[in-house]
């Protein structure tokens, strides 16, 4: 049986994504993203499912920083529709609520109902964990913003269903593995994730990325960060549409390598259907 690690508790959105991707798998909930990645690196799990960005809140996890040093590879992506319910202990009414707790991103994705209620907010480590905390408190003054599965899991009542601000709220997850499983060239629409560090010369980033523009390669994500202290050149996590063996992508990577001190392909995987539907729309 495949064991899949994720950040969060049973009933979380990461758990829902895992169940959609790998139904019947053994789940390994972890306290944070580092633990989930370490579980795969150390062999406690076969795969990890990690959220990387949300359509409303932007970047979710620092995967761009964690992944290059983890030794893991991206082997897939998944888009999950995100819904939140306002949940409380049995018998609670919204009028009794004084404080709402959830993950910081969930609070940011449900601002309208929080404004309407005028409630205080408390940040929890996880959306499902917030539901567990409310169940443990047993206090009708405390409620949580949690995924639909969390209410039944922790024996809570749904006070208001579907309270997210954006009905099209979506989170993108990536699947991480110890082994590189690159999609073949003829597998259809493909995404490529990579890491690079620019050379310490003027205009290095401009020149390094120029090959993507001149070869009409769509760069869908770029995240920068610093490795170590001092004046070290910046490092970048990048995602592009296409396969490294496609002529345009190959030429872009050739130019990238010329202006970079290091380039690593972190994954070549099929583009999810949601991405293709968005492009068609």
N, C-alpha and C positions, 0 to 999 in steps of 0.2 A: 504494500500500500504506500502511495506517495504521501509524504509528510510535508506540509506547507506551513511556513512561518509567516506571521504578519504582526504588525504593531497594533495593539488594541486587545479588546476582550471579545468573548462570544457575544454575538449580536451587533457588532460594529460593522461599519461599511466595508472595512478591509475583510472581515469575515464573509460578508455577502459576496464580495468580488471573488474571494477564494472559492466559495461554494459554486459560483457560476462557472468559474474557470475549471475547477477540478472537483466535480461532484463526487462525494464518497471518499474524499481524501481525509487523512488524519490532520487535524488543525493544531498548530502550535502557536498560541497567542503569546506575544512578547510585550514587555513594558515599553520599549522604545525601538526606533529603527535600527540602531546599532546592534541590539540584541537579535533582531530578526535576521540581519545580514550575517552576524557571527554564527547563528544557528546553522546556516547553510555552509559557511566556510568551514566550520568544525565538524560537520557531518550529522548534527542533530536533526536537520531538516534537509529535504531534497531540493526544495525551491522556496523562494520568498516572494510574496506579493506586496508591493510597496506603492503607495500613492505618490504621484510626483507633481500633479497640478490639478487645479479645480477651475472650472469655467467662471466662477464668481469670485473666489478668494485668491486665485493665482497659485504660486508655488506652494506645495504642501510639505514636501520632505526635502532635506538637503541631500538628495540622492546624488546630485552633481558633484558634491564634495565627498560623500561616503563611498560611492561606487568605484572610482578609479583606484582607491587604496584597498578595496575589499578583495580584489582578485576574482570577483564574480562577473558574469556576463548577462546581458539583457537578451532573453529569448522570446519575448512576446509582450504585447500591450493589450490593455482592456479598458473600455470606457464604461463606467457605471453611473446610471441615473441616481442622483442623490435626493433622498426625501427625509424629512425630519418631522417627528411628532412631538408635541408637548405632552409629557407623561408625568404622572404623579401617583402617590399611594392610593390604594383603593378607596373610593368614596370622596376623593378630593374634587372640588370645583375650581375653575380658574380664578374666581373671586378670592379664594383662600390663599392663593400663591403670593409669596413675597419675594422669593429668590429663585432664579433659574440658573442651573449649572450645565456646562457642556464644554467640549473642546473649543479652543479659541476660534478655529475656523468655522465651526458650526454656529457659534454666537454671531460671527460676522456674516453668515449666510441667512440669518433669520432676524435681521434687524427690525423689520416692520412689526412683527408680533411683540418683540421686546419693547419697542417704543409704545405700542398700544397698551401693553400691560403696565408699563412703568416699573418693571421689576428690577431689582438688583441682580447682578450676574456674578457668577463664580466660575473660574476656569478650571476644568478637569483635564486629566491627561488624555481622556478618550471619551467619545460620545456614549458608548455602551457602559463605560465605567461610571459616567455621570448618572446613568439610570440605576446602576447598582448602588451607588452612594445614596440616592434618594430612597431606594427600597430599604437600605440599612438604617437610614434615619427614621423612616416611618412617620415623618412630619408633613402634614398637608401644606405647610408654608413653603416647602421646598419641592421644586419640579425640575425636570431635565429636558433638554432638546436631544433626542436620540433617534436612531434609525428605527423603522417600524418593528423589526424583529426584537428589539430590546425590551419593549413593554411586556410582551408575553413571556420572554425568557426570565424576567425579574419579577413577574407578577404585578405589574403596574397597570393603571388605567390610562387610556389615551384621552387627554383633555381636549386637545385640538390636533387634528391630523393634517399632514401636508402643509406645514407652516413655513417652508423655505420660501425666500423672497422670489426666486427665479424658478418657474416650473421646468425649465430646461437645465437646471443645475446638474452638472456632470463632473465626475472626477476620473482622471486617467491614471491607471495603475500600470506598472511594469512588472514582468515576471523575471526573477533573477535565478541563475543557476551557477553551480561550480564549473560546469563544462560549457564550452563555447559550442552552440548549435546554430550555425549560420544558415539562414534560409537560402536555398539554391536560387540561381539567377532567374530561372523560369517559374518561380513560385508565385508570380503576380506582383501587385504593388507592394513595395518593400520599404522599410524604414532602416536607417543606419544610425547607431549611437556611437560617438567617439569622444575621446579625450585628447587634448593637445596642449602643449606649453609653447608659447611663442619665444623666438630668439630675442635676446635683449638688444634690439636695434631699432632705430626710428621707424615708425609706420609699420611695424612688424604685423600687427593684427590686421590692418587695412590690406596689406599685401597677401597675408595668409588666407584671408577670406575672399580675395578677389577672384580666385578660381571658381568659386561657387556661382558668382554672378556671371562671369564670362562664359560659363558652360551651362547656364540656365538650370542650375540645381537649386531646388527650394530648400532653404535652411529654416526649419520650423521652430527651433529652440536653441538658445545659446545662454549659458550661465557662466559667469566668471568668478574666480576666487583666487586667493593668494595662498601659496604654499610656503609656510614658514614665515619668519620675521624678516625685516630689512627690505631691500629693494629687489627681491627676486621677481623675475617676469611673471605675469599673470598666467593662470591655467584656465582652461575652458572645457565645459561639457557641452556637446553640440549634438543635435539630431537633424538629420537631413532626409528628404524623400529620395528614395532610390537605393540601388545596390552598388557596392564598391566595384563590381565588375562591369557595370554599365559604363560606356565610353565617357559620358559627361562627368559622372561621379569619379571615375578613375583619374581623369585629368585634373579635376578639382582637388583630389587628395594628393596628387603629385605636386601641385603648386603649394598646398598646405604644408607638406613635408619639407619643402625647400625653405620655408620661412619659419619653421618650428624646430625646437630642440627635441621634441618628443611627440609622436602621434600614436595612439592606440585605438584600435577598433574594439568597442565594448559590446557590440551586438548588431546583428543583421537579422531582422525578423519581419514577418508579414504585417502589413498595415491593417489595423482593425477596421471592420466594416463601418463603424461610426465615423471614422476619419474620411472614408470615401463618400459616405452620405453627405457629410458636411461640404465636401468639395463639389458634389453634384448640385447641392442647394445654392 
